[in-house]
Amino acid sequence: MSIAQRNREMTGWRFLAIMVSFFSVVIAVNLTMAFLARSSWTGFVVENTYVASQQFNQKAAEGRAQAALGWSAKLSIADGKVSYRLVDSAGKVVASKHATVNFRRPAYASEDEKVDLIPQADGSLSAPVDVRDGMWIVEIDAQAGLAHPYRDVRRITLRNGTIQ
């Protein structure tokens, strides 16, 4: 076997090894990224999109009716406690019997937490909470004597346990 033939044969094996290595790396990266994507966020927004679409007009009407009340809300998180207060258009505290606060991470559900707030003497609602710093979507449903719960949805950032 001549040197030229041996070089051609080695070049073929070298090329094959490089191609197999290249595609092995591509496949390994794709599998890793697919695993990380699947484990971080499910993409789940609503249980049933058809039912949610059917309820859209009703929820929009409820939102317009709620906005027409002219109420404002104050949410505070500090010292391991979440507090929520509703104030009517005249500046008086709206007496709420109960509220539920859902803390949701924007990109994944592993740290989501639901907190039930209870009435306090000053008219606010509060409860202890233990949520980590970072971005949160906070959904508050307060029972304030209306036909439907007063709904407040906010995106907040927590730093050192307080809203920024």
N, C-alpha and C positions, 0 to 999 in steps of 0.2 A: 504494500500500500504506500502510495507516494505521500509526501508531505502536503500537497495541495488537496488530495482526497481526504486526508485526515483532518485538515483545517475545515473543509466543507462539512464533514460529518460533525465535528465539534461545534461549528457555528450553528448547525441545525439543532443540536441538543441544547446549546446555550439559548437559542431563540425560544425553544419550547419551554425551558425553565423560566425564562423571563416572562413569557406570556402566562404561564400557570401561576407564577408569583403575583403578577399584576392583577389578574382576575380574582385570585384568592383574597388579596387585600380589599378589592372593591366589594366583594361579597361579604367579607367580615365587617366592613364599615357599614354597609347597608343593613345587615342584620342587627348590629349594635344600635344604629339610629332607629330602626323600626321598634326594637325592644324599648328604648328610652321614650319614644313617642307614645307607645301604647301604655306604658306605666305611669306617665306624667299627667296626661289629660285625656279623658275619654271622648271629648267633643260633645258630650251629652248636654243639651240645653233644656229641652222639654221632653216629657214622657211620650207625648203623641202630638206631632206637628199638626195633624188635621184638626184635632180637638182644640189646640191652642189657636189656630187660625179662626175657628168658629167663635171663639170667645173674645177675639180682638176688639170688635166694635163695642161690646159690653164693657170691657176693661177701659177702653178709651173714654166712654161716657162717664164711667166712675171717676176717672182721672180729671175730667173737666169739671165734674161736680165738686170734687175735692179741692181743686184749684179755686173755684168760685167762693169757697168758704173764707179765703184770705188768711188762713192759719199759717203760722210759721213754726218751725221745729228746731230745737237745739239738741244736738248730740254731743256728748263729751265722754271721753275715755281717759281715765287717769287713776293711778294708784290701784290698778287691778279692779276697777269698777267702771261699768258703763252706765251712763245716765241719759235719760231722754225726757224732754219736756215739750209739750204742745202749748202754743199761745194763740188765742183767737185774734181777730182783726182789731179788737178794742184793747189788746194788751193784757187780757186776763188769762190766767193759766186754765187750760182745758183739762177737766178731771178725766183721767183715763183709768180704767179698771185693770187693764192688763196689756202687755205688749210682748211680742216675740221679736227677737233680733236674730237674724241669720247672718253670720260672718262667712263669706265665701271668698276663696282665693280666685283671682281672675283666670288663672291658667290650669289649676288642678284642684281636685276635691279632697285630697287626703287630710287637710287641716280644717275643713269646714266645721263650723260649730254653731249650735242653736242655743240661745240664752233666753229664758223667760224673765221678763222684768216685772217687778212688783211695785205697787204704789208706795210713795213716801209721804211724809207729813207735809212737805212743801208743794205737793201736787205733781212732782216729777215721778218718773219710774226709774228704778235702778236694780242692779244685780251685780254680783262679782263676776269677773270675766278673766280668762287667761288666754289671750291671743298674742302671737308673736309679732314682732315688728315687720313692716312691709306693706305691700298693697293689699287692700281688701275691698270687696263689694259688700256693703252693709244693707240688708233689706229689713225694714222695720214695719211690722203690722201692729197698730195700736187700736185697742177697743176703746173708742171715745164716744160712745152713744150714737153712732151713725148706723145706717143700714148695713154698710160694709166697713171693714177695718180701714183706718187711715193708713195709707201705704206711703212709705218714704224709702227711696232707694238712693244710696250714695256710694261713691267711690272715694275711699280715704287712704291715707298713708299714715302708718303708725311708726313713730320713732321714739325709742325709750319709753314705750307704753302709753304715749299720748298722741292725739291727732295732730298732724302737721298742716 
